[in-house]
Amino acid sequence: MLAHILAVASLLALSAAHDYPEIDQYTSNDCSGDPTSIDIPDDQAKADITLDTTSQSLYLANATWTGFSDYSAEDECAGDSIDVDTGCIDLTQSLTPSGSSILCVRMTPLSE
């Protein structure tokens, strides 16, 4: 019985320690104020996220992120791209190589 309880506790600790990809959108350019969070399925290998047109900054964490200048009718990222760091990204200052704003981001999970 004790072994079973310890096994369950270990599994819960491991799942709580897993860092899931995170993206929050803000209407401010410095990630202040109330965010709009986007849920990314835990088992998602990649995810393309079309940004809200009112977003001025993003908080990105626990994944590799790429910003794109456009997106398709199927909400897949398109156009020219730029790698973006994790943390707070000021969308008014982050431009793709052609000088376009980032309208879509692609998440690729960190390898474990």
C-alpha positions as protocol buffer text, in pm:
chain_id: "A"
residue {
  index: 1
  type: MET
  ca { x: 0 y: 0 z: 0 }
}
residue {
  index: 2
  type: LEU
  ca { x: 276 y: 244 z: 95 }
}
residue {
  index: 3
  type: ALA
  ca { x: 464 y: 161 z: -226 }
}
residue {
  index: 4
  type: HIS
  ca { x: 151 y: 237 z: -428 }
}
residue {
  index: 5
  type: ILE
  ca { x: 105 y: 574 z: -257 }
}
residue {
  index: 6
  type: LEU
  ca { x: 470 y: 663 z: -315 }
}
residue {
  index: 7
  type: ALA
  ca { x: 444 y: 566 z: -683 }
}
residue {
  index: 8
  type: VAL
  ca { x: 139 y: 787 z: -733 }
}
residue {
  index: 9
  type: ALA
  ca { x: 308 y: 1076 z: -549 }
}
residue {
  index: 10
  type: SER
  ca { x: 615 y: 1039 z: -771 }
}
residue {
  index: 11
  type: LEU
  ca { x: 403 y: 1050 z: -1086 }
}
residue {
  index: 12
  type: LEU
  ca { x: 223 y: 1361 z: -965 }
}
residue {
  index: 13
  type: ALA
  ca { x: 552 y: 1532 z: -886 }
}
residue {
  index: 14
  type: LEU
  ca { x: 689 y: 1449 z: -1231 }
}
residue {
  index: 15
  type: SER
  ca { x: 381 y: 1579 z: -1410 }
}
residue {
  index: 16
  type: ALA
  ca { x: 383 y: 1900 z: -1203 }
}
residue {
  index: 17
  type: ALA
  ca { x: 750 y: 1957 z: -1283 }
}
residue {
  index: 18
  type: HIS
  ca { x: 700 y: 1929 z: -1660 }
}
residue {
  index: 19
  type: ASP
  ca { x: 727 y: 2268 z: -1824 }
}
residue {
  index: 20
  type: TYR
  ca { x: 456 y: 2298 z: -2087 }
}
residue {
  index: 21
  type: PRO
  ca { x: 481 y: 2548 z: -2374 }
}
residue {
  index: 22
  type: GLU
  ca { x: 324 y: 2879 z: -2280 }
}
residue {
  index: 23
  type: ILE
  ca { x: 205 y: 3177 z: -2480 }
}
residue {
  index: 24
  type: ASP
  ca { x: 25 y: 3482 z: -2341 }
}
residue {
  index: 25
  type: GLN
  ca { x: -84 y: 3783 z: -2549 }
}
residue {
  index: 26
  type: TYR
  ca { x: -97 y: 4138 z: -2412 }
}
residue {
  index: 27
  type: THR
  ca { x: -239 y: 4465 z: -2541 }
}
residue {
  index: 28
  type: SER
  ca { x: 58 y: 4650 z: -2385 }
}
residue {
  index: 29
  type: ASN
  ca { x: 403 y: 4637 z: -2547 }
}
residue {
  index: 30
  type: ASP
  ca { x: 577 y: 4527 z: -2222 }
}
residue {
  index: 31
  type: CYS
  ca { x: 372 y: 4222 z: -2116 }
}
residue {
  index: 32
  type: SER
  ca { x: 197 y: 4420 z: -1843 }
}
residue {
  index: 33
  type: GLY
  ca { x: -172 y: 4398 z: -1763 }
}
residue {
  index: 34
  type: ASP
  ca { x: -405 y: 4104 z: -1798 }
}
residue {
  index: 35
  type: PRO
  ca { x: -292 y: 3844 z: -2051 }
}
residue {
  index: 36
  type: THR
  ca { x: -496 y: 3643 z: -2294 }
}
residue {
  index: 37
  type: SER
  ca { x: -357 y: 3292 z: -2255 }
}
residue {
  index: 38
  type: ILE
  ca { x: -357 y: 3040 z: -2536 }
}
residue {
  index: 39
  type: ASP
  ca { x: -392 y: 2673 z: -2450 }
}
residue {
  index: 40
  type: ILE
  ca { x: -159 y: 2439 z: -2636 }
}
residue {
  index: 41
  type: PRO
  ca { x: -240 y: 2066 z: -2615 }
}
residue {
  index: 42
  type: ASP
  ca { x: 22 y: 1880 z: -2410 }
}
residue {
  index: 43
  type: ASP
  ca { x: 83 y: 1626 z: -2686 }
}
residue {
  index: 44
  type: GLN
  ca { x: 116 y: 1884 z: -2964 }
}
residue {
  index: 45
  type: ALA
  ca { x: 433 y: 1827 z: -3170 }
}
residue {
  index: 46
  type: LYS
  ca { x: 403 y: 2170 z: -3333 }
}
residue {
  index: 47
  type: ALA
  ca { x: 145 y: 2444 z: -3315 }
}
residue {
  index: 48
  type: ASP
  ca { x: 82 y: 2747 z: -3534 }
}
residue {
  index: 49
  type: ILE
  ca { x: -84 y: 3030 z: -3343 }
}
residue {
  index: 50
  type: THR
  ca { x: -243 y: 3322 z: -3523 }
}
residue {
  index: 51
  type: LEU
  ca { x: -209 y: 3634 z: -3309 }
}
residue {
  index: 52
  type: ASP
  ca { x: -493 y: 3862 z: -3208 }
}
residue {
  index: 53
  type: THR
  ca { x: -471 y: 4189 z: -3402 }
}
residue {
  index: 54
  type: THR
  ca { x: -476 y: 4386 z: -3074 }
}
residue {
  index: 55
  type: SER
  ca { x: -168 y: 4208 z: -2936 }
}
residue {
  index: 56
  type: GLN
  ca { x: 128 y: 4438 z: -2876 }
}
residue {
  index: 57
  type: SER
  ca { x: 346 y: 4186 z: -2689 }
}
residue {
  index: 58
  type: LEU
  ca { x: 378 y: 3815 z: -2620 }
}
residue {
  index: 59
  type: TYR
  ca { x: 518 y: 3614 z: -2335 }
}
residue {
  index: 60
  type: LEU
  ca { x: 668 y: 3291 z: -2473 }
}
residue {
  index: 61
  type: ALA
  ca { x: 810 y: 3006 z: -2265 }
}
residue {
  index: 62
  type: ASN
  ca { x: 916 y: 2642 z: -2263 }
}
residue {
  index: 63
  type: ALA
  ca { x: 946 y: 2586 z: -2639 }
}
residue {
  index: 64
  type: THR
  ca { x: 1130 y: 2703 z: -2948 }
}
residue {
  index: 65
  type: TRP
  ca { x: 940 y: 2985 z: -3119 }
}
residue {
  index: 66
  type: THR
  ca { x: 943 y: 3123 z: -3474 }
}
residue {
  index: 67
  type: GLY
  ca { x: 755 y: 3437 z: -3581 }
}
residue {
  index: 68
  type: PHE
  ca { x: 599 y: 3469 z: -3927 }
}
residue {
  index: 69
  type: SER
  ca { x: 479 y: 3766 z: -4132 }
}
residue {
  index: 70
  type: ASP
  ca { x: 155 y: 3600 z: -4246 }
}
residue {
  index: 71
  type: TYR
  ca { x: -82 y: 3306 z: -4206 }
}
residue {
  index: 72
  type: SER
  ca { x: -296 y: 3098 z: -4440 }
}
residue {
  index: 73
  type: ALA
  ca { x: -672 y: 3053 z: -4451 }
}
residue {
  index: 74
  type: GLU
  ca { x: -612 y: 2734 z: -4251 }
}
residue {
  index: 75
  type: ASP
  ca { x: -440 y: 2940 z: -3976 }
}
residue {
  index: 76
  type: GLU
  ca { x: -97 y: 2798 z: -4059 }
}
residue {
  index: 77
  type: CYS
  ca { x: 200 y: 3033 z: -4031 }
}
residue {
  index: 78
  type: ALA
  ca { x: 333 y: 3159 z: -4365 }
}
residue {
  index: 79
  type: GLY
  ca { x: 555 y: 3428 z: -4514 }
}
residue {
  index: 80
  type: ASP
  ca { x: 905 y: 3517 z: -4402 }
}
residue {
  index: 81
  type: SER
  ca { x: 1014 y: 3412 z: -4057 }
}
residue {
  index: 82
  type: ILE
  ca { x: 1243 y: 3499 z: -3770 }
}
residue {
  index: 83
  type: ASP
  ca { x: 1346 y: 3303 z: -3461 }
}
residue {
  index: 84
  type: VAL
  ca { x: 1217 y: 3468 z: -3145 }
}
residue {
  index: 85
  type: ASP
  ca { x: 1350 y: 3430 z: -2792 }
}
residue {
  index: 86
  type: THR
  ca { x: 1148 y: 3321 z: -2494 }
}
residue {
  index: 87
  type: GLY
  ca { x: 1032 y: 3582 z: -2246 }
}
residue {
  index: 88
  type: CYS
  ca { x: 850 y: 3906 z: -2326 }
}
residue {
  index: 89
  type: ILE
  ca { x: 850 y: 3998 z: -2695 }
}
residue {
  index: 90
  type: ASP
  ca { x: 755 y: 4354 z: -2793 }
}
residue {
  index: 91
  type: LEU
  ca { x: 570 y: 4302 z: -3122 }
}
residue {
  index: 92
  type: THR
  ca { x: 607 y: 4670 z: -3212 }
}
residue {
  index: 93
  type: GLN
  ca { x: 986 y: 4621 z: -3223 }
}
residue {
  index: 94
  type: SER
  ca { x: 1009 y: 4259 z: -3348 }
}
residue {
  index: 95
  type: LEU
  ca { x: 998 y: 4244 z: -3725 }
}
residue {
  index: 96
  type: THR
  ca { x: 1064 y: 3972 z: -3981 }
}
residue {
  index: 97
  type: PRO
  ca { x: 1359 y: 4016 z: -4223 }
}
residue {
  index: 98
  type: SER
  ca { x: 1134 y: 4194 z: -4475 }
}
residue {
  index: 99
  type: GLY
  ca { x: 1028 y: 4446 z: -4208 }
}
residue {
  index: 100
  type: SER
  ca { x: 682 y: 4294 z: -4158 }
}
residue {
  index: 101
  type: SER
  ca { x: 512 y: 4256 z: -3823 }
}
residue {
  index: 102
  type: ILE
  ca { x: 483 y: 3913 z: -3664 }
}
residue {
  index: 103
  type: LEU
  ca { x: 126 y: 3790 z: -3720 }
}
residue {
  index: 104
  type: CYS
  ca { x: 169 y: 3421 z: -3639 }
}
residue {
  index: 105
  type: VAL
  ca { x: 404 y: 3215 z: -3421 }
}
residue {
  index: 106
  type: ARG
  ca { x: 502 y: 2851 z: -3449 }
}
residue {
  index: 107
  type: MET
  ca { x: 576 y: 2653 z: -3136 }
}
residue {
  index: 108
  type: THR
  ca { x: 812 y: 2355 z: -3144 }
}
residue {
  index: 109
  type: PRO
  ca { x: 849 y: 2175 z: -2809 }
}
residue {
  index: 110
  type: LEU
  ca { x: 1191 y: 2161 z: -2649 }
}
residue {
  index: 111
  type: SER
  ca { x: 1352 y: 1821 z: -2687 }
}
residue {
  index: 112
  type: GLU
  ca { x: 1362 y: 1628 z: -2364 }
}
